[in-house]
Amino acid sequence: MARIAGVDIPDKKRGEIALTYIFGIGRSRAKKILTDAGISVDKKASEWSDDEASAVRNAISNEYKVEGALRSEVQLSIKRLMDIGCYRGTGSHYGRTRQRRCSWQLLFRPAVGRLSSPC
């Protein structure tokens, strides 16, 4: 198993999918990293040479914020929103992770204290 950004990359997966095991890297970013490193997207992670693995490591560490650094940045952003007391920040306090969305449950609940449509 190759270890990139503190995460063990699964060997039996294609490179594009294997890189998505790293927090902060999705499919499109994984494709971009592999093309910048000169590796085929369909090549499995176990087939990477040491030079290719180090090229991927360098591409990730030089260009992107992933894993611990990204998690701490997200937590600081949430804390900032909570401190200024905006609606998005108070949602984190009450257990809502994102902005409130219209759902079918809201449509069928009785309209207690609600002046307008929930959506």
Phi and psi restraints in degrees (value plus and minus 20) as a CYANA .aco file:
   2 ALA   PHI    -100.2   -60.2
   2 ALA   PSI     124.6   164.6
   3 ARG   PHI    -134.9   -94.9
   3 ARG   PSI      95.3   135.3
   4 ILE   PHI    -147.9  -107.9
   4 ILE   PSI     108.5   148.5
   5 ALA   PHI      35.4    75.4
   5 ALA   PSI      15.4    55.4
   6 GLY   PHI      58.7    98.7
   6 GLY   PSI      -8.4    31.6
   7 VAL   PHI    -143.6  -103.6
   7 VAL   PSI     115.2   155.2
   8 ASP   PHI     -97.6   -57.6
   8 ASP   PSI     101.4   141.4
   9 ILE   PHI    -106.5   -66.5
   9 ILE   PSI     109.5   149.5
  10 PRO   PHI     -87.0   -47.0
  10 PRO   PSI     116.2   156.2
  11 ASP   PHI     -95.5   -55.5
  11 ASP   PSI     -53.8   -13.8
  12 LYS   PHI    -102.6   -62.6
  12 LYS   PSI     -22.1    17.9
  13 LYS   PHI    -117.1   -77.1
  13 LYS   PSI     136.7   176.7
  14 ARG   PHI     -85.6   -45.6
  14 ARG   PSI     135.9   175.9
  15 GLY   PHI     -78.6   -38.6
  15 GLY   PSI     -58.5   -18.5
  16 GLU   PHI     -82.1   -42.1
  16 GLU   PSI     -60.9   -20.9
  17 ILE   PHI     -99.1   -59.1
  17 ILE   PSI     -57.4   -17.4
  18 ALA   PHI     -83.3   -43.3
  18 ALA   PSI     -56.9   -16.9
  19 LEU   PHI     -89.7   -49.7
  19 LEU   PSI     -40.3    -0.3
  20 THR   PHI     -93.2   -53.2
  20 THR   PSI     -27.0    13.0
  21 TYR   PHI     -92.4   -52.4
  21 TYR   PSI     -32.8     7.2
  22 ILE   PHI    -108.2   -68.2
  22 ILE   PSI     110.1   150.1
  23 PHE   PHI     -84.5   -44.5
  23 PHE   PSI     104.0   144.0
  24 GLY   PHI      84.3   124.3
  24 GLY   PSI     -22.8    17.2
  25 ILE   PHI    -140.6  -100.6
  25 ILE   PSI      99.6   139.6
  26 GLY   PHI    -124.7   -84.7
  26 GLY   PSI    -187.2  -147.2
  27 ARG   PHI     -85.6   -45.6
  27 ARG   PSI     -66.1   -26.1
  28 SER   PHI     -87.3   -47.3
  28 SER   PSI     -60.0   -20.0
  29 ARG   PHI     -88.7   -48.7
  29 ARG   PSI     -55.5   -15.5
  30 ALA   PHI     -84.6   -44.6
  30 ALA   PSI     -61.4   -21.4
  31 LYS   PHI     -81.4   -41.4
  31 LYS   PSI     -63.0   -23.0
  32 LYS   PHI     -84.8   -44.8
  32 LYS   PSI     -61.6   -21.6
  33 ILE   PHI     -82.2   -42.2
  33 ILE   PSI     -65.0   -25.0
  34 LEU   PHI     -87.3   -47.3
  34 LEU   PSI     -59.0   -19.0
  35 THR   PHI     -89.2   -49.2
  35 THR   PSI     -55.5   -15.5
  36 ASP   PHI     -86.6   -46.6
  36 ASP   PSI     -53.7   -13.7
  37 ALA   PHI    -102.5   -62.5
  37 ALA   PSI     -29.4    10.6
  38 GLY   PHI      59.0    99.0
  38 GLY   PSI      12.0    52.0
  39 ILE   PHI    -134.3   -94.3
  39 ILE   PSI     121.4   161.4
  40 SER   PHI     -86.5   -46.5
  40 SER   PSI     121.7   161.7
  41 VAL   PHI     -87.5   -47.5
  41 VAL   PSI     -50.2   -10.2
  42 ASP   PHI    -104.7   -64.7
  42 ASP   PSI     -27.4    12.6
  43 LYS   PHI     -93.4   -53.4
  43 LYS   PSI     112.4   152.4
  44 LYS   PHI     -93.2   -53.2
  44 LYS   PSI     136.0   176.0
  45 ALA   PHI     -86.1   -46.1
  45 ALA   PSI     -48.0    -8.0
  46 SER   PHI     -91.6   -51.6
  46 SER   PSI     -40.8    -0.8
  47 GLU   PHI    -108.6   -68.6
  47 GLU   PSI     -25.0    15.0
  48 TRP   PHI     -88.7   -48.7
  48 TRP   PSI     119.1   159.1
  49 SER   PHI    -101.1   -61.1
  49 SER   PSI     152.0   192.0
  50 ASP   PHI     -83.6   -43.6
  50 ASP   PSI     -56.0   -16.0
  51 ASP   PHI     -86.0   -46.0
  51 ASP   PSI     -60.2   -20.2
  52 GLU   PHI     -87.4   -47.4
  52 GLU   PSI     -61.2   -21.2
  53 ALA   PHI     -84.1   -44.1
  53 ALA   PSI     -59.8   -19.8
  54 SER   PHI     -90.1   -50.1
  54 SER   PSI     -51.7   -11.7
  55 ALA   PHI     -85.4   -45.4
  55 ALA   PSI     -59.3   -19.3
  56 VAL   PHI     -86.2   -46.2
  56 VAL   PSI     -63.8   -23.8
  57 ARG   PHI     -77.9   -37.9
  57 ARG   PSI     -65.9   -25.9
  58 ASN   PHI     -85.9   -45.9
  58 ASN   PSI     -60.4   -20.4
  59 ALA   PHI     -82.6   -42.6
  59 ALA   PSI     -60.4   -20.4
  60 ILE   PHI     -91.6   -51.6
  60 ILE   PSI     -66.4   -26.4
  61 SER   PHI     -90.4   -50.4
  61 SER   PSI     -49.9    -9.9
  62 ASN   PHI    -103.5   -63.5
  62 ASN   PSI     -51.1   -11.1
  63 GLU   PHI    -128.0   -88.0
  63 GLU   PSI     -46.9    -6.9
  64 TYR   PHI    -143.3  -103.3
  64 TYR   PSI     133.1   173.1
  65 LYS   PHI    -120.7   -80.7
  65 LYS   PSI      95.9   135.9
  66 VAL   PHI    -153.6  -113.6
  66 VAL   PSI     147.9   187.9
  67 GLU   PHI      31.3    71.3
  67 GLU   PSI    -141.5  -101.5
  68 GLY   PHI     -79.9   -39.9
  68 GLY   PSI     -63.1   -23.1
  69 ALA   PHI     -84.8   -44.8
  69 ALA   PSI     -60.1   -20.1
  70 LEU   PHI     -90.4   -50.4
  70 LEU   PSI     -61.1   -21.1
  71 ARG   PHI     -81.2   -41.2
  71 ARG   PSI     -63.7   -23.7
  72 SER   PHI     -86.7   -46.7
  72 SER   PSI     -55.9   -15.9
  73 GLU   PHI     -85.1   -45.1
  73 GLU   PSI     -60.9   -20.9
  74 VAL   PHI     -84.9   -44.9
  74 VAL   PSI     -63.1   -23.1
  75 GLN   PHI     -83.9   -43.9
  75 GLN   PSI     -59.2   -19.2
  76 LEU   PHI     -85.9   -45.9
  76 LEU   PSI     -56.4   -16.4
  77 SER   PHI     -86.2   -46.2
  77 SER   PSI     -62.1   -22.1
  78 ILE   PHI     -84.7   -44.7
  78 ILE   PSI     -62.9   -22.9
  79 LYS   PHI     -82.9   -42.9
  79 LYS   PSI     -59.3   -19.3
  80 ARG   PHI     -82.2   -42.2
  80 ARG   PSI     -62.4   -22.4
  81 LEU   PHI     -85.6   -45.6
  81 LEU   PSI     -56.1   -16.1
  82 MET   PHI     -88.6   -48.6
  82 MET   PSI     -58.8   -18.8
  83 ASP   PHI     -87.3   -47.3
  83 ASP   PSI     -58.3   -18.3
  84 ILE   PHI    -101.0   -61.0
  84 ILE   PSI     -30.7     9.3
  85 GLY   PHI      58.5    98.5
  85 GLY   PSI       4.8    44.8
  86 CYS   PHI     -98.1   -58.1
  86 CYS   PSI     149.7   189.7
  87 TYR   PHI     -81.1   -41.1
  87 TYR   PSI     -61.7   -21.7
  88 ARG   PHI     -85.1   -45.1
  88 ARG   PSI     -53.7   -13.7
  89 GLY   PHI     -94.0   -54.0
  89 GLY   PSI     -57.4   -17.4
  90 THR   PHI     -89.9   -49.9
  90 THR   PSI     -45.6    -5.6
  91 GLY   PHI     -82.5   -42.5
  91 GLY   PSI     -56.6   -16.6
  92 SER   PHI     -86.4   -46.4
  92 SER   PSI     -52.9   -12.9
  93 HIS   PHI     -89.2   -49.2
  93 HIS   PSI     -56.7   -16.7
  94 TYR   PHI    -111.7   -71.7
  94 TYR   PSI     -17.3    22.7
  95 GLY   PHI      77.7   117.7
  95 GLY   PSI     -22.4    17.6
  96 ARG   PHI    -102.7   -62.7
  96 ARG   PSI     111.4   151.4
  97 THR   PHI    -110.1   -70.1
  97 THR   PSI     -45.4    -5.4
  98 ARG   PHI    -154.0  -114.0
  98 ARG   PSI    -197.8  -157.8
  99 GLN   PHI     -83.1   -43.1
  99 GLN   PSI     126.2   166.2
 100 ARG   PHI     -84.6   -44.6
 100 ARG   PSI     114.9   154.9
 101 ARG   PHI    -135.9   -95.9
 101 ARG   PSI     138.6   178.6
 102 CYS   PHI     -92.9   -52.9
 102 CYS   PSI     110.8   150.8
 103 SER   PHI    -152.0  -112.0
 103 SER   PSI     143.9   183.9
 104 TRP   PHI     -86.3   -46.3
 104 TRP   PSI     -48.9    -8.9
 105 GLN   PHI     -84.8   -44.8
 105 GLN   PSI     -57.2   -17.2
 106 LEU   PHI     -86.0   -46.0
 106 LEU   PSI     -51.8   -11.8
 107 LEU   PHI     -90.4   -50.4
 107 LEU   PSI     -48.2    -8.2
 108 PHE   PHI    -120.7   -80.7
 108 PHE   PSI     -23.0    17.0
 109 ARG   PHI     -99.0   -59.0
 109 ARG   PSI     132.9   172.9
 110 PRO   PHI     -86.8   -46.8
 110 PRO   PSI     124.0   164.0
 111 ALA   PHI    -103.4   -63.4
 111 ALA   PSI      53.0    93.0
 112 VAL   PHI    -108.6   -68.6
 112 VAL   PSI      97.0   137.0
 113 GLY   PHI      52.1    92.1
 113 GLY   PSI      -5.8    34.2
 114 ARG   PHI    -125.6   -85.6
 114 ARG   PSI     106.8   146.8
 115 LEU   PHI    -111.2   -71.2
 115 LEU   PSI     -45.8    -5.8
 116 SER   PHI    -157.4  -117.4
 116 SER   PSI    -195.1  -155.1
 117 SER   PHI     -83.3   -43.3
 117 SER   PSI     126.6   166.6
 118 PRO   PHI     -91.6   -51.6
 118 PRO   PSI     -33.7     6.3
